[in-house]
Amino acid sequence: MIVIGYRGDLDQALRRRGLNPFYVVQPPRGAPDDRESCWVTDFENAQEVLRAVLARGLDDVVGALSVHEMGVFTAACLRQQLNLPGNTDSRTVLSFRDKYLQKSGLPPEVRRARCRHVARGTSYEQLVDDLGKVFVVKPAAGAGALRTSIIRSVEEYEQALALFSGTSDVETVAESFVDGPEVYIDGIWRAGELQWSAMGRYHDAPVDAAQDGTLAAWVLERRLHPELFQQSETIARQVLGSLGAPDCVFHLEIFEEETALTFGECAIRIPGGLSPQIYEKTYGVDLFDVEIGLALGEPPTQTGRDGAPDRFYGCILLRRPDSGHLTQEDFERAFQFDEINYDSSPDAPTGPYGLVGQALVSAPSEPELEKKVRDIVRFNVTGGAERVASRS
């Protein structure tokens, strides 16, 4: 199996299937030394990735997939050129990569931000006239929470543009600002229908988490939010159906405004972080296995366990505290975890969203789970001070 990018949990799922992965990786993160791999400069350069694969002379390839959205277009191209199963419609994939193409391709009943490409030379005043006094600048092709900026002044606009090359008319988009907390729906789309889905809520929106916040999330309980689930599933059907999504695993984000739900964006790939583990533990649905099966040409068949879950799961990307010092033992003394890995050493490598560790937690209900996640986040941010104060 050709895999664009590396993540250890997917590697384990491939091994369970008896598949031998060949990883295409780009700086700064490679695959372990005992895994067959090659380096490229850019996952989105389909020509470079195809050349790298052809140069290896692989003669027993059964499929291709990507671990994140930067490689989804390239994976479709590899399938097409190497006559592999799975989605080969690279043009349709672009509707799930470019945020302007995505939003402009939706029917009018899907409420969403106004969106446009920021061509070279586009002035701040032009965008204010078009989008309003507050707007958002971000990469057109997504995967850009770390380069997403909320713009309220010409100075902030200039600072945001400095994060991009400035040499392309379609590298960047600007969108009208949507003010509301974010929820998301992950699921399986098959033959033009929503086969399975689940919802979660962020502690901080990803754009806020990228600016010294904390990326944490938990599964929502359907019986507590029947209207939210119904409306979100309707949005998912409208978006995936109107954009002609292939059979896929998807991740779709939604803003909860006071008057209505507003569509954020949708990707056709495995959700990030610990989300796949959360869904398997909560519902018995293995999204890794579904994604691998799609790359092998198998129809997705998983629908999860019957009945309401016994426990609900959430995750936290742990970071260094704003003050003080924490160890994994500090976390474990204060809270009960299903899984935790926290590196407190001064030279610990820092990952996306400032993470130096991650945790998986659970509770019998969503309200208990939400409280637990928020308590752990406060404990992490304050170096344990918040938890100590609450006990005194």
C-alpha positions as CSV (number, residue, x, y, z in Angstrom):
1,M,0.0,0.0,0.0
2,I,1.4,3.4,-1.0
3,V,0.8,5.8,1.9
4,I,1.3,9.6,1.6
5,G,2.4,10.7,5.0
6,Y,3.0,8.7,8.1
7,R,0.9,8.2,11.2
8,G,1.6,5.3,13.6
9,D,-2.1,4.4,14.3
10,L,-2.7,3.9,10.6
11,D,0.5,1.9,10.3
12,Q,-0.8,-0.5,12.9
13,A,-4.1,-0.8,11.1
14,L,-2.3,-1.7,7.8
15,R,-0.3,-4.3,9.6
16,R,-3.4,-5.9,11.0
17,R,-4.6,-6.2,7.4
18,G,-1.4,-7.9,6.5
19,L,-0.4,-5.1,4.2
20,N,3.2,-3.8,3.8
21,P,3.1,0.0,3.5
22,F,5.5,2.1,1.4
23,Y,5.5,5.6,2.8
24,V,6.0,8.8,0.9
25,V,7.1,11.5,3.4
26,Q,8.1,15.1,3.4
27,P,10.1,17.2,5.9
28,P,10.0,17.5,8.8
29,R,8.4,14.2,9.7
30,G,9.5,10.9,8.2
31,A,8.7,7.3,8.8
32,P,10.5,5.0,11.3
33,D,13.8,3.6,10.0
34,D,12.3,0.1,9.8
35,R,9.6,1.2,7.4
36,E,10.2,1.4,3.6
37,S,9.8,5.1,2.6
38,C,11.1,7.9,0.3
39,W,11.2,11.6,0.8
40,V,9.6,14.3,-1.4
41,T,9.5,18.1,-1.1
42,D,5.7,18.5,-1.4
43,F,2.8,16.0,-1.0
44,E,0.7,18.2,-3.3
45,N,3.2,17.9,-6.2
46,A,1.6,14.9,-7.9
47,Q,4.4,14.8,-10.5
48,E,7.1,14.6,-7.8
49,V,5.3,11.9,-5.8
50,L,4.6,9.8,-8.9
51,R,8.2,10.1,-10.0
52,A,9.3,9.0,-6.5
53,V,7.0,6.0,-6.7
54,L,8.0,5.0,-10.2
55,A,11.7,5.3,-9.4
56,R,11.3,2.6,-6.7
57,G,10.0,0.1,-9.2
58,L,7.2,-1.2,-7.0
59,D,5.6,-4.1,-8.7
60,D,3.1,-5.4,-6.2
61,V,1.1,-2.3,-5.3
62,V,-2.5,-3.0,-4.2
63,G,-3.6,0.6,-3.4
64,A,-2.8,4.2,-2.5
65,L,-4.1,6.5,0.3
66,S,-3.2,9.6,2.2
67,V,-3.1,10.1,5.9
68,H,-4.2,13.8,5.6
69,E,-5.8,16.1,3.1
70,M,-2.6,17.5,1.6
71,G,-2.2,14.1,-0.2
72,V,-5.8,13.4,-1.2
73,F,-5.4,14.8,-4.7
74,T,-2.1,13.1,-5.2
75,A,-3.5,9.8,-4.1
76,A,-6.3,10.0,-6.6
77,C,-3.7,10.7,-9.3
78,L,-1.6,7.7,-8.3
79,R,-4.6,5.5,-8.5
80,Q,-5.4,6.8,-11.9
81,Q,-1.8,6.4,-13.3
82,L,-1.1,3.0,-11.6
83,N,-4.5,1.5,-12.3
84,L,-5.3,1.1,-8.6
85,P,-8.8,0.7,-7.0
86,G,-10.5,3.5,-5.2
87,N,-11.4,7.1,-6.2
88,T,-9.5,8.3,-9.3
89,D,-11.5,11.5,-9.9
90,S,-8.9,14.1,-9.1
91,R,-11.1,17.0,-10.4
92,T,-13.8,16.2,-7.9
93,V,-11.2,16.0,-5.2
94,L,-10.4,19.6,-5.8
95,S,-13.8,20.6,-4.5
96,F,-12.7,19.2,-1.1
97,R,-9.3,20.9,-1.3
98,D,-9.8,24.5,-2.5
99,K,-12.2,26.3,-0.2
100,Y,-13.4,28.8,-2.8
101,L,-14.3,25.9,-5.2
102,Q,-16.0,24.1,-2.3
103,K,-18.2,27.0,-1.1
104,S,-19.0,28.2,-4.6
105,G,-20.1,24.7,-5.6
106,L,-22.8,24.4,-2.9
107,P,-26.5,25.0,-3.4
108,P,-28.0,28.2,-2.0
109,E,-29.7,26.4,0.9
110,V,-26.4,25.7,2.5
111,R,-25.5,28.6,4.7
112,R,-21.8,29.5,4.6
113,A,-19.3,32.3,4.7
114,R,-18.7,34.4,1.6
115,C,-15.4,33.3,0.1
116,R,-13.0,34.5,-2.6
117,H,-9.4,33.9,-3.7
118,V,-7.0,36.6,-2.6
119,A,-5.2,37.3,-6.0
120,R,-1.9,39.1,-6.0
121,G,-2.4,42.8,-5.4
122,T,-5.7,42.4,-3.6
123,S,-6.0,45.3,-1.2
124,Y,-7.3,45.3,2.3
125,E,-10.0,47.8,1.3
126,Q,-11.3,45.5,-1.4
127,L,-11.8,42.7,1.0
128,V,-13.5,44.9,3.6
129,D,-15.9,46.1,0.9
130,D,-16.6,42.5,-0.2
131,L,-16.5,40.6,3.1
132,G,-17.0,43.1,5.9
133,K,-14.8,44.8,8.5
134,V,-13.8,41.5,10.0
135,F,-12.7,38.6,7.8
136,V,-10.5,35.5,7.7
137,V,-7.5,34.8,5.6
138,K,-6.3,31.2,5.2
139,P,-4.7,28.7,2.8
140,A,-7.1,28.0,-0.1
141,A,-6.2,24.3,0.0
142,G,-6.9,23.9,3.7
143,A,-4.9,22.2,6.4
144,G,-4.0,25.7,7.5
145,A,-5.2,26.4,11.1
146,L,-1.6,27.4,11.8
147,R,-1.8,30.0,8.9
148,T,-5.4,31.1,9.5
149,S,-5.8,34.7,10.6
150,I,-8.7,36.8,11.7
151,I,-8.3,40.2,10.1
152,R,-9.5,43.4,11.7
153,S,-6.9,45.9,10.4
154,V,-4.7,46.6,7.4
155,E,-1.7,45.7,9.6
156,E,-3.1,42.3,10.5
157,Y,-3.9,41.8,6.8
158,E,-0.2,42.5,5.8
159,Q,1.0,40.2,8.6
160,A,-1.3,37.4,7.4
161,L,-0.1,37.7,3.8
162,A,3.5,37.4,4.9
163,L,2.8,33.8,5.8
164,F,2.3,32.9,2.2
165,S,4.5,33.0,-0.9
166,G,2.6,35.8,-2.6
167,T,3.3,34.4,-6.0
168,S,0.0,32.8,-6.7
169,D,-3.5,34.0,-7.4
170,V,-5.1,30.9,-5.9
171,E,-2.9,30.2,-2.9
172,T,-5.0,32.1,-0.4
173,V,-8.7,32.7,0.3
174,A,-10.5,35.3,2.3
175,E,-13.8,34.6,4.0
176,S,-16.4,36.6,5.8
177,F,-16.0,36.1,9.6
178,V,-18.5,33.6,11.2
179,D,-18.8,34.2,15.0
180,G,-19.8,31.0,16.8
181,P,-18.4,27.9,18.4
182,E,-17.5,24.9,16.2
183,V,-18.8,21.4,16.2
184,Y,-17.9,18.8,13.6
185,I,-19.4,15.7,12.0
186,D,-17.3,12.8,10.9
187,G,-18.6,9.9,9.0
188,I,-18.8,7.4,6.1
189,W,-20.3,8.4,2.7
190,R,-21.3,5.5,0.4
191,A,-23.1,5.5,-2.9
192,G,-24.4,9.0,-2.4
193,E,-25.8,8.3,1.0
194,L,-24.7,9.0,4.6
195,Q,-23.9,5.5,5.9
196,W,-22.7,6.4,9.4
197,S,-21.8,9.6,11.3
198,A,-20.9,10.9,14.7
199,M,-20.5,14.4,16.1
200,G,-18.0,16.1,18.4
201,R,-17.2,19.5,19.9
202,Y,-14.0,21.4,20.1
203,H,-12.8,23.0,23.4
204,D,-11.1,25.8,21.5
205,A,-11.7,26.3,17.8
206,P,-8.7,25.0,15.8
207,V,-7.7,28.6,14.8
208,D,-7.7,29.6,18.5
209,A,-5.8,26.4,19.5
210,A,-3.1,27.3,16.9
211,Q,-2.7,30.6,18.8
212,D,-1.7,29.3,22.2
213,G,-5.0,27.6,22.9
214,T,-5.5,23.9,23.4
215,L,-6.9,21.5,20.8
216,A,-9.3,19.2,22.6
217,A,-12.6,17.6,21.7
218,W,-15.2,15.1,22.8
219,V,-18.0,13.1,21.3
220,L,-21.5,14.5,21.5
221,E,-24.4,12.4,22.8
222,R,-27.2,12.2,20.2
223,R,-30.1,12.0,22.7
224,L,-29.0,15.3,24.2
225,H,-28.8,17.2,20.8
226,P,-31.4,15.6,18.5
227,E,-32.0,18.8,16.5
228,L,-28.3,19.6,16.2
229,F,-27.6,16.1,14.9
230,Q,-30.5,16.2,12.4
231,Q,-29.5,19.6,11.0
232,S,-25.8,18.7,10.8
233,E,-26.6,15.4,9.0
234,T,-28.7,17.4,6.5
235,I,-25.8,19.8,5.9
236,A,-23.5,16.8,5.4
237,R,-25.8,15.2,2.8
238,Q,-26.2,18.5,1.0
239,V,-22.5,19.2,0.9
240,L,-21.3,15.8,0.0
241,G,-24.1,15.2,-2.5
242,S,-23.8,18.5,-4.3
243,L,-20.0,18.2,-4.6
244,G,-20.2,14.7,-5.9
245,A,-18.2,13.1,-3.2
246,P,-16.9,9.6,-3.9
247,D,-17.2,6.8,-1.3
248,C,-15.1,8.2,1.5
249,V,-14.5,8.9,5.1
250,F,-15.1,12.6,5.7
251,H,-14.6,15.4,8.3
252,L,-17.0,18.3,8.2
253,E,-16.9,21.4,10.4
254,I,-19.9,23.6,11.3
255,F,-20.3,26.9,13.2
256,E,-23.2,27.2,15.7
257,E,-24.5,30.8,15.2
258,E,-27.4,32.1,17.3
259,T,-29.9,31.8,14.5
260,A,-28.7,28.8,12.4
261,L,-25.9,26.4,11.7
262,T,-23.3,27.7,9.2
263,F,-21.2,25.3,7.1
264,G,-17.4,25.7,7.7
265,E,-15.5,23.2,5.4
266,C,-15.4,19.6,4.5
267,A,-12.5,17.2,3.8
268,I,-12.6,13.7,2.4
269,R,-10.0,12.0,4.6
270,I,-9.5,10.3,8.0
271,P,-10.1,12.8,10.8
272,G,-7.0,13.9,12.6
273,G,-5.6,13.4,16.1
274,L,-7.2,10.7,18.2
275,S,-10.6,11.0,16.6
276,P,-10.5,7.5,14.9
277,Q,-9.6,5.9,18.3
278,I,-12.5,7.8,20.0
279,Y,-15.0,6.5,17.5
280,E,-13.8,3.0,17.7
281,K,-14.1,3.0,21.5
282,T,-17.4,4.8,21.6
283,Y,-19.2,3.2,18.7
284,G,-17.2,0.3,17.5
285,V,-16.5,1.9,14.1
286,D,-12.9,1.5,12.8
287,L,-12.4,4.4,10.4
288,F,-8.8,3.4,9.7
289,D,-10.1,0.0,8.4
290,V,-12.8,1.7,6.3
291,E,-10.2,4.0,4.7
292,I,-7.9,1.1,3.9
293,G,-10.8,-0.9,2.5
294,L,-11.7,2.0,0.2
295,A,-8.1,2.0,-1.1
296,L,-8.4,-1.7,-1.8
297,G,-11.7,-1.2,-3.7
298,E,-13.9,-2.5,-0.9
299,P,-17.3,-0.9,-0.2
300,P,-17.5,0.5,3.3
301,T,-19.7,-1.7,5.5
302,Q,-19.3,-0.6,9.1
303,T,-22.2,0.9,10.9
304,G,-21.2,0.5,14.6
305,R,-22.7,-1.2,17.6
306,D,-26.4,-1.2,18.2
307,G,-27.9,1.1,20.9
308,A,-26.5,4.0,22.8
309,P,-22.8,3.9,23.8
310,D,-21.8,2.8,27.3
311,R,-19.1,5.4,27.5
312,F,-18.2,8.5,25.6
313,Y,-14.6,9.5,24.7
314,G,-12.6,12.6,24.2
315,C,-9.0,13.7,23.6
316,I,-6.6,16.5,24.5
317,L,-3.4,17.5,22.8
318,L,-1.3,18.3,25.9
319,R,1.2,21.2,25.8
320,R,3.6,22.8,28.1
321,P,1.9,24.9,30.8
322,D,1.9,28.7,30.7
323,S,3.6,28.6,34.1
324,G,5.2,26.0,36.3
325,H,6.1,22.4,35.3
326,L,4.1,19.3,34.9
327,T,5.0,15.6,34.4
328,Q,2.9,12.7,33.3
329,E,2.8,11.5,36.9
330,D,1.2,14.9,37.9
331,F,-1.6,14.3,35.3
332,E,-2.1,10.7,36.5
333,R,-2.4,11.7,40.1
334,A,-5.0,14.3,39.4
335,F,-7.2,12.5,36.8
336,Q,-8.1,9.1,35.4
337,F,-7.0,8.5,31.8
338,D,-7.7,5.8,29.3
339,E,-4.4,6.7,27.7
340,I,-1.8,9.4,28.2
341,N,1.6,10.2,26.9
342,Y,3.3,13.3,28.0
343,D,7.0,14.3,27.6
344,S,8.0,16.8,30.2
345,S,11.7,16.9,29.2
346,P,13.0,20.4,28.2
347,D,14.1,19.1,24.8
348,A,10.8,17.3,24.0
349,P,9.8,17.8,20.4
350,T,6.8,20.1,19.9
351,G,4.2,19.0,17.4
352,P,1.2,20.8,15.8
353,Y,-0.8,23.0,18.2
354,G,2.2,23.0,20.6
355,L,1.6,19.4,21.7
356,V,4.2,17.5,23.7
357,G,1.8,14.8,24.5
358,Q,-1.8,13.6,24.1
359,A,-4.5,12.0,26.3
360,L,-7.6,9.9,25.8
361,V,-10.4,10.1,28.4
362,S,-13.9,8.8,28.9
363,A,-17.0,9.2,31.0
364,P,-20.5,7.6,31.2
365,S,-22.2,10.7,29.7
366,E,-21.3,13.7,27.5
367,P,-21.8,16.3,30.3
368,E,-19.4,14.4,32.6
369,L,-16.9,14.0,29.7
370,E,-17.0,17.6,28.8
371,K,-16.3,18.6,32.4
372,K,-13.4,16.2,32.5
373,V,-11.9,17.5,29.3
374,R,-12.2,21.1,30.4
375,D,-10.8,20.3,33.8
376,I,-7.7,18.6,32.3
377,V,-7.2,21.5,29.9
378,R,-7.2,24.0,32.8
379,F,-4.9,21.8,34.8
380,N,-2.5,21.7,31.8
381,V,-2.6,25.4,31.0
382,T,-2.1,26.5,34.7
383,G,0.6,24.0,35.5
384,G,-1.8,22.3,38.0
385,A,-2.7,25.5,39.9
386,E,-6.4,25.4,38.8
387,R,-6.9,21.9,40.1
388,V,-5.2,22.6,43.4
389,A,-7.4,25.7,43.9
390,S,-10.5,23.7,43.3
391,R,-9.6,21.1,45.9
392,S,-8.9,23.7,48.7
